[in-house]
Amino acid sequence: MSKDKSSSKIISFFNEKKLFVIQKCFCFTVDYGFPRASAIILALLTKNINVKKGAKRIFCIGSLASLYDINALIKKSHSHQYLYLPRFNFGYILRKFVDVSDLNADNYYVDKKYVDGREKAYNYISLMLPVLRGILKFDCLMTSNFGYVEQQEFVRITRELGIPVVILYKEGLVNPRFVDKISRRYSTRKTQCDLFLCYNETIKEALIKSNVDGLTDENVRATGVPRLDFYSNEKTSEALNQITLFSFKAEDKFSNIVEDEKTMAQLRKTIEDFHMYVIQYACEHPDSKVVIKTKLSKRNLNFVNEIVRKYTGKCAPPANLIVTDTGDAFAYIVESSCVLGCNSTVLLEALLAGKTVVSPDFRFFFSHPSWSLFEGYEQLLTYVASYSDFVQLVGKSRQYTQDEEKALSDLFKQYIYSADGKSSIRVEESISQLLQ
């Protein structure tokens, strides 16, 4: 190991230890009731994602997934400065005062047994937040959803202090026929914000129509998906020698719509065969890089590795086959000539990047395409039902007809508002107007 690598690992180790100690100190202050000390430690845990002198400071609380959109705002628009703090820190405060074992976004404001604990959390944060704001000097609070229970009192007090709240909503990329059904479930929730930015008009109209508390036609705007702006200048090349399968399981895709076990067993077999095609392709094309990307979990990795073992037997897997649950979907997509998967937003991203998109043909199992994200746009995908189909189609660059190009544009408008690569600009312009 080189000296540089050794030093880097040592620094990383001590940084992790430092973060662990600071986190424990925060828990101590909450446990023993020192809200102002809690504020100081939360300020230490907050990261400056970018530096822009004289810009408005946006304090972002959310999950790691929300950082993809924030990163796009910085790189594609760069109008504001962003600070980030994981929202789970506020969850620790809530758990101090509320039994969260049965608590969820739908009963937070409904079940009276939570009222007393909610008010205690409110009182604690009301002493903490002014100190935190004084240290960080943020002009606006931004989060990525309105249902997170751990942020409710923090957002409430933020607005009471006159600080604008923006929700950059990261949900809603589902078949439009299900949007109304999903949004109706939000009837017991409160949307505490001054500006609600969503990915498309379908989500906007459904949420307003459902009379979700706090949402009106005046404070909801459709802007598109900032993180997808990165694909605007990414076009495929026939010289790319990689294919990527975003792995999937029958239970994850079809358990809500398939009830009989016989059909589910057939779906499992079709999915296993599709994975087998990819593995066989890797064996027969050693000069190609073949990636099977799973969601981050040992269970999903085991699912794929078991299929690999079933195909290769006692032999070692081919060296050009990579099975992983890590890495960025964007990188895998842009580095591939062909992207494979099923009913997933990564396939939408692949189409946006100009890739050939291949999927198993499940149309035999369903009388109506309503299960699919691509209902009405099935012609934009390439379907395979055998290995011979697979080999023939995976190696070909997809050429769209004029009608298919029109369908592609309509698909993007339906889900991501526009494929113009300017979603980040629309988001930041909306925030700037709010903060004027």
N, C-alpha and C positions, 0 to 999 in steps of 0.2 A: 504493500500500500504506500502511495506517495505521501510526502509530508503534507502537501496541500489538502489531500483527501482526508488524512488523519486529523488535521487541524479543523477541517470543516465538520467532521463528525463530533469532535470534542465540543466545538462551539454550539452545534445543534443540540447536543446532549444537555449542556448547561442552560441553553435557552428554554428547553422543555422543562427542566427542573425549576427554573425561575418562574415560568408561567404557572406551573403546578403550585408553587409556594404562594404566589399572588392570588391564585384562585382560592386556595385554602384560607387565606387571610380574609377574602371577601365573605366566604361562608361563615367565618368566625364573627365578623361584624354584624351579619344578619342574625345569627343565632343569639347573640348577646345584646342586640338592639342598639347598634350605633349607625344610624342611617347616614350621617354626614361622613363618617369614615368609609361607609360602603360606597358613597359617591366618589371619594378620592381613589379608591381601589378600582372601581369601574372605569375611571378615567385612565388609569394605568393599563387596563386591559383593552382599551379602545385603540384601534389602529388607524393611522392616517393612510388611506389607500393611495391618494395622490396629493400633490402640493400645487396649489394655484393661488398665487397672491392676489388679494383683493376680491376673490370670488366668494359667493355665498357658501357657507359650510353646511353640508347635508349630513346629518347623523343617521346612519342606517342601522337598524336592528333587524336581524333576520337569520336565515339559515345560510350555510355555505353555498347552497344552490343559487341564492339570490346574488352572489358575487359575480356570476357570469354576466348578468344584465348590467350590474354596476361597472364592471370592467369595460363593457361595450360603451357605456355612457362616457367614460373617461377617454377612451381611445378614438371613438367615432364622433364625439361632439365636444367634450372637454370645456364645458362652460362653468362647472362648479367644482368645489372640493368635497370629497367624500370621506367620512369617518365610519368605521365599522365596528360593531360590538355584537357578538352572538346573542340572540334573544334568550337562550337558555338561562342566562344569568338572572333574568327577571322571574324565571320559573322557580328558582331557588327561593326568592322572596315570597312568591305565592304559596309554595309548599310549607313555608314557615307558619302560615296562618290558616290554610285551607287543606282539608283532606281531599287530595286530588285523585283518589283511587277510582271514583266514578265521574269525575268532572270532565266535561268536554265542551266544545264550542257551542253546541246546541242547548245545553242546560245551564250554562254559566249565568245567564241573566234570568233564568226561569225558576230554578230550584231555590226555594227560600232558605234552605239549609246552608247555602253559601254566602248569604248576605253579610253576616257578621264577619266572617273571614275576609271577604272582599274589602270591607270597609277598613279592616285592620291593615291589609296590604296597601290600601289607598293612603292611609295615614302615614305609614312608613315611607312610601315613595314620595309623598308630598313634602317630607322633610329632606329627602335625598336628592330629588330632581333639581331644585334650584342651585344646589352646590355643584352638581354635575354639569349643569348648563353654564354656570359661572366659570368652570375650569375649561370645558371644551368649546365654549362660545359658539354653539351651533345655531344656525338661523332657521332650520327646518328639520323635522323628523320624517324619516322614510322607512316603511316596512313593506313586506311583500305579500301580506294577506291581512284579512280583517278578522279572522276567526281564532287566531292564536290566543289561548286563554292567558298565557303568561304576560302578554303585552297590554291587556285591556286597561288596567289601572294606570300604567305608565303613559299610555296614549291619552287617556282621559285627562290626566293632570297636565300633560304637555299642552293640550288645547286650552285648558283653563288658564294657563300662563300666557296665552296669546301666541304660542309658537305654532306655525302652520304644520299640518300633518299630511303627508302624501303616501298613498298606497299604490305601489307599482305591482299590480296583481299578477302573480306568476302562474295562475291556474287558467283552465278553460280551453285548452287545445283538445277538445273532444268533438265527436260527431254532433253537429248542430241540433239534431233531433233530441239529444239528451240534455242540452244546456238548460232548457226550461225546467226539466225534471230536477236537475241538480240545484238550480237556483232557488226553487220552491222550498228546498230543505233549509234554506238560510233564514226563514221567516222569524226565528227567535234570536237571531244575531243582531249586533249593532255595528254599523260601519262608522267609526269615529275618525273622520278625515275631512280635509278641506278640498282635496283633489284625489280622484280615483282614476288611475290610468290602467287600461286593460288592453289585451292583445288584439281584439277584433270587435266589430260592430255587433255580432251575434251575442257575445257576452254582455256587452253594454246594454243592449235592448232587453235581454232576459232579466238581468239584475234589476233594472229600473221597473220593468213590468211586474216583477215579483214583490215590489214594495219593500225591499230590504231597507231597514231603518238606517237613515243617514245618506242614502244614495238618491240623487235627483238628476235630471237631465242637465242641470247646470254644473255639477261637479264631477261628472263622469265623462271621460274621453277615451276613444280608441286610438292607440298610437302605433301598434305593431309590437314586435318582439325585439328589443334592443340587441340581445346576444346573437340574433340571426343576421344582424348587419354584417358580420364578418364574412358571410358567404357571398356578399354582393359582388365581390371581385374575384371569387374563386370559381374557376371553370376547370372541368376535367381535362385530362390529357390522355391520349391513347398510349403514351409512353409509360404511364403508371403501371406498375406490375404488382399490385396488391389488391386483394379483395377482403372485405370485412363483413363478417356475420355478427349482427347484434342478437345474441342468443335469447331465446324465449321458451317458456313452458306452457303447456296446455292449460294448467290450472290458473296461471296468471292472466291468460288472454280470454279464456272461455268459461270459467267457472260460474260467472254470473248469468250466462245465457244458455248454457247446456246443462240439462238436468239428468238425462239418462246416461248411465255409465258406459253403455255400448258405444255411443257416439263419442264420448270423451276418450275411450280407449282407442278408437280410430284416429282421433285427432292427435293423441300422443304418438301413435305409430307414424303418422304423416310428418310430425315435427322431428321425430328421431331420424326418419329417412332423410329429411332435408339437411339435418346436421351431418349425416353420413355422406351425403353428396359433397359437402364442403371438405370433409376429411379425405375422401377419395380423391377429390380434385387436388388437394395438397400433395398427396402421395404420387399422383400421376404428373404433376407439374412442379417439379422441384425448384425451378427457377422463379416461381411465383411466391410471393409472401402472402400467407393466408392467416388471417386473424379471426379468432372467435372471441368476441368481447361479451362478458356477462355483467350483470349488475353486481355491485359490490357486496358479495356474501359468499361464504364458504359453501353454502347449500347450492347456489347456482353454479359455482365452479365444479363442484362434485358431479352435478348433473351432466355437464359437458365432458368432463374427464372420464366418466363412466362410459359414455358413448364412444369416446376415443379408444378406450381399452377394448370395448366390444368389437370395434372395427379392426384394430391392429393386433389383437390377441396378445401374445407374449412378446411381440416385436416392439421396439421403441417407436414412438410417434415420429413422423418425419420432421426434420430439423427446421423446415420452413413453416411449420404450423405453430402458431402462438395462441395459447389459451390464457386469457387474463381477465381479471375483474377490476383492473386499474387503468388509468389513462383517460384522456379527454376525448369525448365523442367527436368534437370538431376536428381534431388532428387525425383521427382514424378515417373520418369521412373524406377530408380533402386529400389525404394521401392514397386513397383507393380509387380505382377505376370503376368498381362495382360495389354496391352496398346491399347487403341482404338482411332481411328481418321480416317482421309481421306486425301490421297495425300499430305502428309506433311513430312518435314524433320525429325520431331520428331518420325515418324514411322521408318524411317531409323535408327535413334538413338536407338530406342527400339529393332530393329533387331540386332544391334551391341551389345546391352547389353544382348542378348539371350532371349528376352521376346516373349511371344505369342502376335502377332499383329492382331487385329480384325478391320474390316472395313465394312461398308455397301456395298452391291453388286450393283454397278452402271453400270455394264457391259451391262445390258439390255438396257440402254439409249443410248449407243454409239456403232456405227458399227466398230470403230477402237480405240484401246487403247492409241492413241497418246496423249490424254489429261493427262495421268497418269505418275507420277514420276516413277512408277514401271512397265512401259511398258516392256514386255518381261520377267518380273519376278513376274507376278501375283501369281504364285504358292507359293510364300513365305509368302503371306498374308492369313489370314483366313477370309472368307466372310460370312456374315449372312444376311438372308432375312426374318427372323421371330424371335419371341421371343424364341420359342422352340429351334431353332438353336443357338441363343445367349447363353442360359443357358447351353446347352450341350457343347459348344465350349470354352466359357470363362473360365470354371473351369479346362480345360485340358492343360497340358504342351505340347507344340508343339515339335514333334520329326521329324527331317528332314531326308529324304532319302539321299543317296550318291549323286544323281543328284542334289537335292535341296541344299545340302552343297556346291556343285560346283557353282550353280547359285548364292548362297549367297556371295561367294567369288568374283564372277564376278561383282555382284551389287556393292559391296564395292569398287572394283577397279575402276568402272565406275564413281562413285560419289566422293569418298574420298581418292582415290589413293591407299590406303592400310589400312587394319584393324589391322596392327601390333602394334598400340599404340606408334609409333615413329615419328609422324608428327612434334611434338614440337622439337625433336632433329634435324630433317631435316631442319626446319625453322632456328633454332639458328646456325646450322653449316653453312648454306648459308649466314647468316648475318656475321658470324665470318670470312668467306672467303672474303667477301666484305670489311671488316674493317681491314684486315691484312696490 
